[in-house]
């Protein structure tokens, strides 16, 4: 699928260092309702009543976990959300182009002097800030504004030294186009270009509510143990061959690549479990790791990506009731946690069901992605037509619409 390629503006002035607090101000947004009741005044689902996105200590979903009533929260648009306090989310930075309010454990910042800014530039700026602060802050070192405002970011500038917002817009355009191609390549490589379910996958989805499940201890499904050797991430070089798995969010837990003594590699096709964050990452290749990581090796069956995805979802559901902290996920506690898994008619764990269920889910999601890509191509074609229309024609098109 072809996509128009945007050309960067040239970034004639090169990159320039800016202090975050020099460019941005923290917005003082609060609740307007005096007696706030979380049960009654926010919702995890957006609807006509609860229609205002609220930022808090949320990792993923663009930092939004709850929605509030417009009348109960002060709000602003074209802002950047910084999570200042969260077990995993501390230092996460999200662009918030829509009108947004603040719940807790996060705050919104906004450019001081820029009269108007595009969504694309907002995305660029949020990314630059996250790159600057994410690895510096954590659960024990909160990303409060008094510290963050003194951090530095690098931004493109024009030849006269001003911030080059045009370059940012074009840069994000190029990223978008590259992502389209990567998505298409991923779908093709993984056999997902054709998202039609096979007979087994179709039957699995059709009979999902008839499937039997049973409760098993984690320690009966997995062998759970410490890595052969723990490597301190601050004491090793990251210009090597094997992945180093840490208790980080995203990138499948890979902090970098290192070369160490191969006899201390953790086995491939295992799950690396972060004890104090409950992060779980399936590793298809041998890896090194550090402190507070447990290796989970499936018993009596090969752990494939699909089976790992299913078991991870089940474990996350069981762990959701745990409080954060190292003691919550000590090895003996971890082994004793109950998780629900599908079983055969003889009561054995049904790994084939797990595999076909996840395979079906991948295809169903891929189908939505393909539809989205096709819509993007239509949108790109429309934009290309509009670019080539004479300027005096556009108002007539907008007023009269396209007639067949």
Secondary structure, DSSP 8 states (H G I E B T S, - for coil): -----------TT-EEEEEHHHHEEE----B--SS--HHHHEESS--SSS-EEEE-S--SGGGEEEEE-GGGB--BSSEEEEE-S-TTTTT-EEEE-S-EEE-SSEEEEEESS-S---HHHHHHHHHHHHHHHTTT-BTTB---HHHHTT-EEEEEB-TTS-B-HHHHHHHHHHHHHHHHHHHHHHHHHTT-SS----HHHHHHHHTGGG--EEEEEHHHHEEEEE-SSB--GGGS-S-SSEEEE-S-SSGGGEEEEE---GGG-B-SSEEEEETTT--EEEESS-EEE-TTEEEEEESSS---HHHHHHHHHHHHHHHTTS-SSGGGG-HHHHHH-EEEEEB-TTS-B-HHHHHHHHHHHHHHHHHHHHHHHHHHHHHHHHHHHHHHS-HHHHHHHHHH----
